[in-house]
Amino acid sequence: MVQLWVASSSGSRPDPIEIRMLQSVDQVGGPERREVAHRIGGRRHRGEPGRQPGEALLPQCPPQAVHTVEVGALVNPEGLPKPDVYRQLSIAQGSRLVFLAGQVARDAEGNKVGEGDFAAQVEQAYLNVAAALAEIGGSFDDVAKLTIYVVDWNEEKYPLLGEGVARAAAKLGVDPVKPITLLGVAALGEPDLMVEVEATAVLD
């Protein structure tokens, strides 16, 4: 499980983030479960009496400031918009971090797929992401974040984007909702390409 510990400080300077790995067997009931405590707040010491240089001035977090989220969860945190078609944040845990090159509308032999058909190109790019991860023992479910590059993006392409994603998800049998960054670009690597999908995944 992951705990986000949020603490405020009275100083005017920006506060850094400190991350500690904690073993919490007695509290969570098993040696295989870990907690990551994210403490936000406090300042680094720069000469205050009674503290060592570099010591963090982190206030203790009250119980009501602790938010527990399961590892693997997709979250729309409070204080941010809550879109239906993607999530603002994912929490991943594993031993292998995978950076996948941008996937485009090409089949395994490098042939063009869906020339002039935006939804078909989106579908193929998503399927290629899943195929790449399958080769290393993963699946689309292991994707932690997607970046989607679209040529000449406009809002009229939203339904076609959704159609392509839905078709790929149906073939793969997965929930395609992930944290996504969507970028409009002038062009991609080859003239027929309308979309490119880049993925970051975390595998055990």
N, C-alpha and C positions, 0 to 999 in steps of 0.2 A: 504494500500500500504506500501511497505517497501522502505526506502531510505538508501542507503549505502553511508556514507560520508567518503571520503578518504582524509586524510591530511598528508603531509610529515613534518618531523622535521629534524633539522640539527644535532641533537645529535647522538652520536655513540652507546648509550645504546639501547637495545630492547625496543620498545614502547608497552605499554599495550593497551587493547581495553576497551573503556568505552561505555556502552549502556544506552540510555535514552528513556523512553516512552514519546511520545509527543502527545498532542491533537492538531489536525490541521484542525478543522472544517471549518474555513473560507477559507483555501487554497484548500481543497479537496472536499468540497461540501456536507458533511453529517456527523452527529454525530456518525454514526456507523462505520466510517472509521478511522483508526489510522495509525500513522507512527511510525516506529522504526528507530531511527537515530543511526547508528553505526559510532562512531568517532574513527578513527584509527590514532594514533600519539600522541605526547606529552609525558611528563614525570611527575611523582609525585614529588612535591616539597620536598626538603630535606634541607631547611634552607635559600633559596634565599631571599634577602631583599624584603619586600613589599608583600609577599605572605604567606598565612596561611599554616601550616603543613598539608600535604595531599591534597592540592589544585592541581587540574590537570592543567598542562600547555598545553592546547590544542589550536593550532592555528585555526583561523577561516577558514572555508572551502570556497574556491571560488566557484561560481555557477557551473562552468564547471566540478567540482569534484563530483557533486551529481549525482548518478545513481539511477533511479527509477525502481523498479521491482514489479510486482503485487504479492500479497500474493497467495500462491499456485503454483507459477511458478517453473519450473524446468529449471536450468540455467547451461550453460557451460561458466564460467567467462573468461574474457580476461586474458591471462597469463598462462592458463592451457590448456592441450590437450582437444579437442572437440570430444569425441566419439559419434558414432551414436546410439549405443545400450543402453547407459545409460547416466545419467547426473552427473556432478560433485557436484551439489548443489541443494537443494530444500528449498523453503521458506514456512514455515507452520505457521498457526495461529489457535488456538483453546484453549479450556479450559481443555481438557483431553489428557494427554500424555500416550500412550499405548505401553508397551514393551511386545512383543509376543515371547514366547519360540520358539526355532527352530522347524520348521515343516518338517515332513519327509513323505515318501511314505507309509502312512497308511490311511485306510478309517475310517469312523466314528465308526466302530466296532473294530478297531485296526488290521484289516486284512492287510496283505502285498499287495502292489500294484506295478506292474511293476518290479517284481524281475528280475534283469539282464538287464533291459531296462532303460538306463539313462534318455532319453527324457520323458518317462512315469513317472519316479520318480520326475523329475523337475515339470512336469505338476501337479501331485498330491500335491506336497509341496506348489505350488502357490495357488491351489484351497483351500488347508487347511488354508492358511493365510487369504484368502477372507472369508471363512466360519467362522473363529474365529471372525473377525471384524464385520461380519454381526450379530453375536449374541449380540453384544453390541451397535448396531445401526450404525455401520460404513460400510465401503466397502473398496475394494482394492484401490480405488482412494484416501483414507485417508493415505495411506502408505507414510511416509516421507523418509525412507531409508531401504534398504535391505542388509543383509549380507548373502552370499551364501558360504557354505562349501562343497567342492567336494573332494571325495576320489580319490587319484592318478590323480590329475588334469594334463591335457596336452592340447595343442592347438587343437588336433583332436576332443576334446569334445565340442568346440565352436558351431559347427552346431547343435549338439544334444541339447545343452543348449538352443540355440535359438528356436529350434523346440518345445521343451517342454514349454517354455515361451509363444510362439505364440499360441499353442493349448489352454493353460489355458486362455490367454487373449481373444481368440475368444469365449470361453464358457462363460466368465464373461462379455464380452462386454466392456473391459477397455483398456486403453493404459498402457502397462506394464513398460514403460520406467521410471526408478527411479534412484536416486543415489544408486550405488551398490558397495559393497566391496566383491571381490571374493577371497576366500582362498582355497588353496590346502591343504588337511590334509591326514594323514596316515590311519585313520579309523574313523568311527562314532559309535554310541551307540550299533548298532546291525550289524552283519556281512553282511546282504543283502543290507544295506543302502548305496547308492552311493552319495546322496546329502541331505543337510539340509538347510532350508531357514529360516532365522531369520528376523523379521520385527520390525520397530519402526513406530508408527502411531500417528497422531494428529487429534483428533475429537473435534467438537464443543460441 
